[in-house]
């Protein structure tokens, strides 16, 4: 089992460590609810060093990246990262990722921890016709996520006022004790915040600074999931996977048909016909909490499944995200969720469980 460079710090803080994507990661330090509220009300710090970093370099790197990714990646250094998807020829999602255009001949792909090996293999196969170098640098990078309304003030104190000027998804580089740090105004919580990439030693120093000197709340995977769920942000293996298309998952904004990419024809055909399934919100009316993979029924037939569900602090009823047959995806449709083999009534609603706090 792998460990991030912050493993010892997590143990010293009393974190409950669990296996996740091949790593021992902190699930929680105190409680999921307390850590969730810290991010919503002030600020929290996450170790996300398990994520993968794959560089594509070389004279044809831009052409390859745009062939791989559903969204449009600009040529050369850009101030803004790009969210997109890796799809196979049938339009199913292999992974979702962020692309950082660093130079005309260098692009950083940040991929999900559970998919690093699969993504690297896929990229290498697709790269055979291109003059590029593929560099899986995941072991040489760590990543922190500083999230919450107080994140900006902390970043100004540590790195300077220029980082307050960044808008959502914009990034810049900084020098920290002689090491280069990439700072992105982004995150996975629905809050304003920053993601910080650097070598593992530098990441450990920054973790100690925020936790020990600034007394930021350390946060684990548990509240990372409740926060991203409240923000209706898709998680690979739940809302998206190799049996789901971006259109079904409500990610059409990251699919640009005006360019070529792997899976384009299949997705264009699906778009013209209309997806047969859609990601929706559910509000549970009866007793019980909907969990991932619980079946959803209507008209005495199975119409889909729950992808994620929680009863969150501040919400009166349990909520869920679910992939349903399009016929039953209209807001206000009554459905039943099978919870412990008992049909529990729920109603289809939108996926706006909170107003996102991104700095646009």
N, C-alpha and C positions, 0 to 999 in steps of 0.2 A: 504494500500500500504506500503510495506516495505521500509526502508531506510538503506543505509550502514552507517558505523561509520563516514564517511566523508561527509555526507549530508550537514552539516552546512558549512563546508569549501567550498563545491561547490557553495552554495548559495552566500556566501561572495565574491566569485570570479566572480559572475554574470553569472553563467552557466544557459543555457536553460535546465530546467529539464523536463524529459518526462517519462511516464511509460514504463518499459521494464522488462519482465519476472517477474512481481510481485514487482518490485522495482522502485523507483523514481531515475533515473540515469541522468547524464549530457549528453545531445546530443552534445553540443558545448559550448565553452566559448567565442571565438571570431568568427572564421569561420572555417568550415570544411576544406577548402583548406589551410588556414594558419596553422592549426594544423597538417594536413597531411604533409606539407612541413617541419615543425619543426622536425618531426620524421625522414623524409628522409635526412635532411641536418644536424641536430644536435641531439636533444633528446627531447622526450616527456614523460609525466607521465600519466598513466591511473589508475583509480579506477576500479578494476574488482572484488571487494569484493562480488558481487552478484553471482559469480560462486560457485558451490557446492563442498564440501569436505566430502567424505565418506570413513571412515576407515574400513578395514576388518582385524580382528585380530583373533588369535587363531591357534592351531596346524595344522589345515587343511586349513588355509587361502590361502596358495599358490596354492593348488589344485583347490579351488573355483575360484580364480582370473583367472587362466588359462582356466578354463571352461567357464567363462563369456566373456573373451576378445579374440578377433581374433588374436592378436599378441602374441609373446612369452614373458612371464614375467619371468625374472630370479629368482631363489630361493635366498632369503636373500637379505641383503643390497647391492644395486648396485649403482654405481656412475652415472647411466644414467636412466632418465625417459623413459617410453615406451608409444608411441602413439598407440592406438587401438580403436576398435569399439565394442559396445554391439549390438549383433544382436539377433533377434528372430529365432525360428526354421526354418522359411522360408528364412532366410538370409537377411531380411530387417533390416535397421539400426535403432536401438532404440536411440543410442547416440554415439558420438565420445568423447574420453576422454584421459587423461594422467594417467598413473599408476606410482607411486613412490614406489619402493621396499625399505622399511625402515628397515626391519629385516625379519628373516625367518618366523616370525609369525605376521607380520604387514605390510600392504600395504595401501597406500593412493590413492584413486581414485578421480581425479578432473574432475567434470562433468559440463555440460552446465546448466546455471541458470534456463532455462525454463524446464529442465528435472529432476531436483533434486528429486522431489516427485515420479515421475514415475520410475526413475532409482532405488531409494531406495526400492520401492515396488517390482520391478523385482528382484533385488539382494536378498532381503529377501526370496522371493519365491524359488529362485534357491539354497539358502543356507540351506534348511531344512535338507538335507542329510549330511551336513558338520558340524564339530565341530568348529564353528567360532562365533565371535561376530561382529555384524554390528553396526557401530557408525556413524550416520549422524552428523558430527561436523560443518556443514555449518555456524551455528549461532555463533560458537566460533572462526571462522577464518575470516580474511580479506585478500585481495590480491592486490598488486600493480604490474603494468607492466611498467618498465623503458625501453624505446625503442629508438634506434637510434645510430648513429656512436659514439656519445659522452658518451654512457651509461657506457662503461667499465671504463673510467677515473673516473666517479662519484662513481662507486662502489668501486674502489680501494681506493679513498679518504675516503669513509665512512667505509668500512669493511676490507680493506687490500688487498695487492697485490695478495694473493692466489686466489682471485676470478677472476683474469684475466686469470688464468690457465684453468678455466672451458671451455669446448668445448660445442657446440650446444647439448642441451638436458641433459647435465651433471648437477648435483646439489650437494649442500653441505649445511651444517647448520652453523649458526653463532649465537653469543650471542650479543644482543643489550639491554643494560641497564637491564640485568638480565632476559630478555625474549629470548626464542629460536626462531630463524628465519630460515625458509627454503628458500634457494636461488637457483633458477634454471636458467640456461642460455637458455632461450626460449622466445617465444612470438608469437604474432598473426599478425605480421606486415610485415614479409619478411625482416626485419632489424635485425641486431645484437641487443641483449638486454637481460634483466633479468626479471623474475617474482619472486616476494617476497611474502611469506606466513607467517603470524604471527597472534597473537591475535588482535582484533580490536583496542585496545588502542595503541599497538605498531605500527600498520599500520598508525594510525592517526599521531603519532609522526614522522614517516618516511616521510609521505606525507608533513607535515609542513616543515621538513628539506629540502626536495628537492625543494619544491615550494618557500618557503620564504627565505631560506639561499642560495640555489644554483640557484634560478630563472629558474627552469626547466619549460617548457611550459606545462600547464595542457591540457589534451586532452580528448575528449568525445567519445561517441559511434559512432557519425557520421564519424569521420576520422578513427576510428577503423575498420569500415566496408569498407571504400575506400582503406585503407592500406591492409587489408587482401584480398580484391578483386584483387588489383594490384599484390599481391603475389600469386594469384590463390589458396587461402586456403579455404577449404570448410567450410560453415556455416550451422549448423543444422537448418532445416526449409527452406533452400534454395537449396544447392547442395545435401544435404542428408536429408532423413527423413524416416518414416516408410513405404514409398512406393518405396524406392530406395535401391539398394544393393551397397556394397563397390566397386564391380567390375564395375558397371555402372559409379560410381563417380570417377574412376581412383585411387582408394585407395588399389589396389592389394598389394602394398608394406607392408601394415599393416595386411594382411591376410596370415597366415601361415598354409598351409594344412598338414604339418608334425606333427601337434599336434591336439588334440581334443578340440572343442569348440562348443558352441551352434550355430547352423546354418551352420555348416561345410558341411554337405552332400548337402544341397541345393546350397551352393555357389560353391562347387566342380562340381556339375552337370552343373551349369551356366557357370563356367569357361571352362569346356570341350566343351560345345556347343557354347560358345561365348555369351557375353551379347547382348541383343537386343537393348540396348540404351548405349550411351557413353556421357560423359561430354566433351564438346569441347569449344574452344574459338571462338568468333564471332567478326568480325570487320564490323561495320556498314558503308556501302558505301553511302547510301542516307541520307536524313535529318531526324534527330530524335535520341533520346536516348532510347535504349532498357531497359526496366525495368523488374523486377521479375514478372514471370507468363505471360509475353507477349507470344503469340503463334508464332511458327515458321512453315513456309510452304515451300514446294517444290513440283513440279509436281502436283499442284492443290490439295494438300492434307496436312493436319497437320502432321508434323513430329517430333514435340517436343515443348519445352517451354524454355524460358529464365529463369535462376535461379537468376542471378544478372547482373546488367548493369550500367555503368557510363561513362561519359565523364570526364576523369581525366586530371589534369594539367600535361603538358609534353607529352601528347599523341595527335596526330593530329585528330584522329577519335574516336568516341564512341566505347567502347569495351563491350563485354558481355561474360558470361559463360552460357552455355545452355546444356540441356539434349536432345539429338537428336537420332532418330532411327539410328542404326549402319550403314545402307545403305547410309546415308547422312552425316556421321561423318568424311569423308575423307577431309584432308586439301585441300582447293581450291574449295570446293563445293559451288555453289551459292544457296542462300536461300532468303526467304523473311520473315521479322519480321513484325507482325501486330502491328503497332503503331497508336493508336487512329483510328482503323478500316481501316488504309491505309497500304498496303504492302510496306515495305521499304527494298530495297535490302541490303544484307549483304553477307559476305563470311566466310566460316569456316577456322579457323586458329588454331595455337597451343595455349596453355594456358600460355605460357611464356611471361607475360606482363612486367616482370622485372627480373633482375638477383638478386636472394636472397643473402643477406649479412651475412648469418650465419657463425659463427666461427667454422669451422670443425676441 
